Amino acid sequence: MKATYLLLLSVFLFSCSQSKLEKTITAKAFTGEENFNTTRKGKKDILTFSKVDSSNAQAITYNVKYKDTVIAVKNDPKPVASIFKQPRFLNTQKTAAIAQVADSSGLVSPYYIISLRNGQTEVTKLERPSTGANDSKITKGLEELSLSIFLLNNDYVVTIINGRVYPVKRQNEAERIQGRLILYSSDKTTLVFATKTSLYQTNYKTGEFVDLKVSEKLLLPENMANFNNNFTWYKNAKGTPFLKESDPDRVVELSEFK
């Protein structure tokens, strides 16, 4: 009898150890004031990524975990999500990560930032309502500007070294920028989007913007090879770089080539 009891107890304990701990957290809105570059208090106070078993080798997915607990995200009316694609740490401390929900909708799935603050797990959603006619074409998820700087859906710039997220100033507040990113300044702070009738430029650090009206002809793919001849960079009174149309009669000083 005792042996049977011990056997049942061991099976019960093994079953408990094998079960997955999960915590559901309601995602909060991004305000623009967040700093996700928090310092961990101990070696175990970090987030980790755990690969989810799947028969589809082409679609590798992950759980994001804090210690032994899987983080699930609630963001009504969307389904609760705990499986993500290509999560990335936002800082070297591994206390914040950006992750995209893995689903089969065929659309660009939501992105969330999962972070630790004072021993508690928080989730921040990176989404802004948009009614743009070309949203399906220009909503591309994360686009790499450099190894540590990404553009997210034309709406946010994400830096993955110091845990910062910057909202991108929209051309029209009701819709995400209706154009493709074609260029950025040498310091990667001013982004240039080719829209239907203009080069919309915005600096994500200062919030300044310039909507440069240009001929549609200049923005045609076959004319992009001459882009550098048609436009030149300048700095405004605050030192922020922007593009302007080149003056064909301007005398170029030798010092400009240094």
Steps between C-alpha positions, in 0.01 A plus 500: 500500500780736594687418181190574292453833678861599436467402134186710456664793679806485276280493188304798630814700575650414161180609329508831686861560407421433133198731486553842349470802727335791321412856599260714297572872495278769350691714251507871568526781248836650405532862617840596359644567846606143574859397562536126459871498584456388859775338707449149630527442875642148477634251248162330469306824454503475121270399218572187298377353172391138488448332163154353452486145367363508148488270201552802272874562482442809284294673769706495819309653791578581861357558844632800692563401860585665829672235707276191457186688397378547144367849432162516326365828366139613521398777262124493439339427262802304373556145630735451792846438356798317645680383184720747314720532193860625510508664843790740551648643815476879526797541731817325613348434844235275337226666703296600194413332171294577194299213356245447223202274553515180298169433330367371169297804400730591214505860624776685684444383855516728806830587667541525876779601735533269798707656776599470864467781750558462874460125476167525315427410137334759279373492142476804273322489165645674196196579293333817378164509319530571130250550217753529219402368158846349450543352847518145368791596273708705740446302822811282488587434862863560603725654234869511584672841476815371667598211724343678796231728351170384350193666350172337601200538268595860410385595853787431742877496507637230731858496629611164635807602699362758742137389515339803340194533279419825318164580339536622142322826417225422251426700187131463582414404858212277388725266303851359506736654245370400158833450329813289493817578689766583239772683691621620838757753613858400582418501872185292425270743685320656202291256297394573142182344363396512135127568494283562196573873474783578740808398690372490855790540743483467875764493772396245762710656776389861465153450349576754226378430149516637146246409232692571180264515203668354193405387154369146477748452216794544736368218720458245223722191551689567174599846626617391844850436361537878464356570843829630643530744212149634551511546878752602763517493879504817710462580871233734631553762769484231770754281326246241384578346157242514221493466122439777250498512122841573355564828320637409157675839477661479843878519507635204697786585734792260524451492879168315453687194381721480811 
